[in-house]
């Protein structure tokens, strides 16, 4: 199974694609969709959609795992994140992908054993679990962690199944 993890952000959306076979996880690609600060938000959304569409068409993942909504005190940031998530979900759904969302704490716990782990700790564990030569950038590491979390949730008995959206 090929799993595309996506960590939503207007200026630096992380993506990570892995392939699983049983307990074996193989990294395929990862990176960030960088949008410059002078690019209008509407154009950022188009770049995110287009890049994810290209990734899906090229690698043909089976499922997409997206970070669930996080609590933010600034409503403007919350609205922007909602727009980014909407574009990401629509890009995956347009290609028939099953889409699942995971809370950030669940992803961190799945990869590090600690729901409150820092980004550095998540990145180091992702590097180790996937046998990467270098530490991935933070947003890409978070996206790979989402893919790993989904892979782990697909194995064995599920007490709390992932939320499909």
N, C-alpha and C positions, 0 to 999 in steps of 0.2 A: 504494500500500500504506500502511495506517495502522499505526504502530508505537507501542505503549505501553511506555515505559521505567519501571521501578520500582526505587527505591533503598531497600532494607529498613531500617527502624529502628522500635523499639517506640514511641518518643515523637515521631518526626518522619519518617514515611515520605514520600519524595519521589516524585512521579509527573510524567511528561511525555509528551505525545502529539504525534507529528508525522505528516505525510503526505508520502510521497515519490512523485515522478513522474520517472523517470530519475535524473538527478543533482540535481534540484530537491528541496529539503526545506522544508516549510511547517509552522510551529508551529500546533497546534490549541489546546492548553491545557497548563498546568503548575501545580504547587503542592505543598503539603505536607499530609499528614494528621497534624495535631497532636493529641497526646494529653497531657492534663495529668498532672503527676507524681502527683497523688492518685488517679488512675484505676487500678483494679486491672489487672494485665497481661492477664488474661482478657478484660476489657472493651475494652482497647486492641486486641486481636486481632480482636474482633468489629467495632469501628469501622473498622479497616483493611479487613477483608473487605467490609463493607457499602459503604464509599466506593468501593473498586475495582469492585465489582459495579455500582454506579450509573454509574461512568465507562464501563465496558465496554458496558452496556446503552444508554447515551446516545450514545456515539461509535462503537461497533462497530469496534474495531481488528481487524486481521488477525492480528497477532502481539504477543507480550509479550517484552521483554528485561529480565532480572533480573540484578542484581549477584550474582556467584558468592560462595562463602564466602571470607571473609578470615581470616587467621591472627590469633587473639587469645589472649593469655596467660591470660585469665580464663575458666574453663570456664562459669561462670554466664552471662556475656555471650554466649558461643558458643551455649549452649542457647537463650537468649532469641532471638538472631538466627535460629537454626534454626526456631524456632516461627513467627516473623514471615515468614520465607521460605516456610514450609509453607502458611501462610494465603494468601499472595500467589499462590503457584503453584496452589493449589487453586481460588482465585477465578477465575483465568484458564482453568484446565483445565475448570472447570464450564461455561464458555461456549464451549468448543471451540477456544480459541486455541492456536496453536503457541507454545511457550514455549522461549526460549533463555537460556542464562546466559553471562555474560562476566566474566572476572577483572578486578578493578579496574585493574590495570596496563595491560591490553589496552584498556580503555575510555579511560583517560587518554592512552595512546599514539595511539589512533585520532583523538582530538579535538585534542590539543595537539602530538603528535609526541614527547612525553616520557612514559614510563611512570611516572616519579616526580613528575609535575606536582602542584602544590598545588591545593586547592579553588578558590582565587581565579583561578588561571590557567585552570582548566577552565571556570569560570563566564564569564570574559571571552571565551573562544573559542566557547562555546555561544551567547552573546549575538551575537557577530559572525557565526557560521555561519548562524544562524537569522534574523538581522535583527531581533532583539528590541529594543524601545525601552528597556527597563531590564534591569539585571543580575538574573537570577533568584536566588531564595534558594538556598543551597548544596545542600540535598537535592534540590530541584527541578532545579537545574543538573546534578547527577549523574544524575538520571533522564533528562533530555533527552540527556545525553551517552551514556547506554546506548542510547537510541533511535537516535541518530546513528551510533553504533558498529555497530549491527545493519544500518542502512541501507547503510553503507559495505561491510559484509561481504557484502551481497546483490548487490553490483555486481562484475562482472569475475570472473576466475578465482580460485578459493579454494585456497590451499595448505593452510591449517588451517581447515576449516569450523567454524562455531560449534557449540557443544554444545547439542543439543536435549534438553530434559528434560520 
